[in-house]
């Protein structure tokens, strides 16, 4: 796994390299404990940006703020989905008076692997489809397609 260095470290590294250019790229990188490639990349970026090393957030985000926003969106999305699944399980338990353990088959989505789901389905056998194996859900997907084509088309949806 690659290391992530902050902007200050990169700029200090470039400053050291420029002050000790006689040592060369390889020796400077070795003295600083970084790779020659990293130092070369940072030096090139600093040259192109008037001495400043542009730093984006970790991952594929333009900044740390963008990364945090994406994390919060994911957290909210996953929480809501888990909440819906847990509510459905509680409704089934209440309406069907289930005292025997049941088998609950699902895919490996986050809402089906979180702690809230496991707590709600306590006493049930949890069954998951294989990773990257869509054929496990083929029957239910076919059923949903029929349900949509035969049931939903009988209604006019006014607003989404």
Secondary structure by P-SEA (a helix, b strand, c coil): cbbbbcaaaaaaaaaaaaacccccaaaaaaaacccaaaaaaaaaaaaacccbbbbccccccccaaaaaaaaaaaaaaaaaaaaaaaaaaaaaaaaaccccbbbbbbccccccccaaaaaaacccccccccccccccaaaaaaaaaaaaaccccccccccc
